[in-house]
Amino acid sequence: MSLHNMIALHPDVETLNEDLATAARHALFCAALCTSCADACLAEAGQMRQCIRVCLDCADVCAVTSRIAVRRTGSNVAVLGAMIETCIFTCEACARECARHEHEHCRLCAEMCRECAADCRKALPDLN
């Protein structure tokens, strides 16, 4: 099942916004990876509290951003734009925090956060 296909099948969608659909998809992935990274950080030795906090914040923001982005009945472009901007900011903060650690799960999380931020940035100019 493709999120792009699901959005395209919505009765109120005349033309699929590919960039927005990709951003929504990657925000879902990012939420899962950030949650997993936070859980892995709990098992690591040392002080990982800040990384856990930032990952959980990012997971929540990404999940909400994705849910708002896939709602196509009506529109609330101002809220969607604000959420996408918040997602970019939060993903960049999470990527910076995870990059401070040598754990492979942090490296993967940082990479996903950078991808999600880039996809959200690409979707911003043409919200609909």
C-alpha positions in Angstrom: 0.0 0.0 0.0 1.4 3.4 -0.9 0.6 6.6 1.0 0.9 8.5 -2.3 -1.8 6.2 -3.9 -4.1 6.6 -0.9 -3.9 10.4 -1.0 -4.4 10.4 -4.7 -7.6 8.3 -4.4 -9.2 10.9 -2.0 -12.3 12.3 -3.6 -11.2 15.9 -2.9 -7.7 15.5 -4.5 -7.6 16.6 -8.1 -3.8 16.7 -8.4 -1.5 14.9 -6.0 1.1 17.1 -4.3 4.0 14.6 -4.6 6.3 16.6 -2.4 3.8 16.8 0.4 3.0 13.1 0.2 6.7 12.3 0.3 7.1 14.6 3.3 4.2 12.9 5.1 5.6 9.5 4.4 9.1 10.4 5.6 7.6 12.0 8.7 5.9 8.7 9.6 9.3 6.9 9.1 11.1 9.6 11.1 8.6 9.2 14.0 9.2 5.5 14.2 13.0 5.8 14.0 13.1 8.6 16.6 11.0 6.4 19.0 13.2 3.5 18.4 16.4 5.6 18.9 15.0 7.0 22.2 14.3 3.4 23.4 17.8 2.3 22.4 19.3 5.3 24.2 17.5 4.1 27.4 19.6 0.9 27.2 22.9 2.7 26.7 25.3 3.5 29.4 26.0 7.1 30.2 24.0 10.3 30.1 21.5 10.0 27.3 18.6 12.0 28.8 18.8 14.9 26.4 19.0 12.6 23.3 16.0 10.7 24.6 14.0 13.9 25.1 14.9 15.3 21.7 14.1 12.1 20.0 10.7 11.7 21.7 9.9 15.4 20.9 10.8 14.8 17.3 8.8 11.6 17.1 5.7 13.4 18.3 6.1 16.4 16.0 6.7 14.1 13.0 3.7 11.9 13.8 1.4 15.0 14.1 2.8 16.6 11.0 2.2 13.4 9.0 -1.4 13.1 10.2 -2.2 16.7 9.3 -0.5 16.4 5.9 -2.6 13.4 4.8 -6.0 15.0 5.6 -7.2 16.2 2.3 -10.9 17.1 3.0 -10.8 20.9 3.2 -7.6 22.7 3.9 -5.8 24.5 6.7 -2.7 25.6 4.9 -1.6 28.0 7.7 -1.6 25.1 10.3 0.0 22.7 7.8 2.7 25.2 7.0 3.4 25.8 10.7 3.6 22.1 11.4 5.9 21.5 8.5 8.2 24.3 9.7 8.1 22.9 13.2 8.9 19.5 11.8 11.9 20.9 10.0 13.2 22.7 13.1 12.6 19.7 15.4 14.2 17.2 12.9 17.3 19.5 12.6 17.6 19.7 16.4 17.3 15.9 16.7 19.8 15.3 14.0 22.3 17.6 15.8 21.8 15.9 19.1 22.0 12.4 17.7 25.2 13.3 15.8 26.9 14.0 19.1 26.7 10.3 20.0 28.7 7.4 18.5 25.9 4.9 18.6 24.8 3.4 15.3 21.1 3.9 16.2 21.8 7.6 16.7 23.6 7.8 13.4 20.6 6.3 11.6 18.2 8.5 13.5 20.2 11.6 12.5 20.2 10.6 8.9 16.5 10.0 8.9 15.9 13.4 10.6 18.0 15.1 7.9 16.0 13.4 5.2 12.7 14.3 6.8 13.7 18.0 7.2 14.8 18.1 3.5 11.6 16.6 2.3 9.5 19.0 4.5 11.5 21.9 3.2 10.8 20.8 -0.4 7.1 20.5 0.3 6.8 24.0 1.9 6.6 26.2 -1.2 3.6 24.5 -2.8 1.2 23.5 0.0 -2.3 22.5 -0.9 
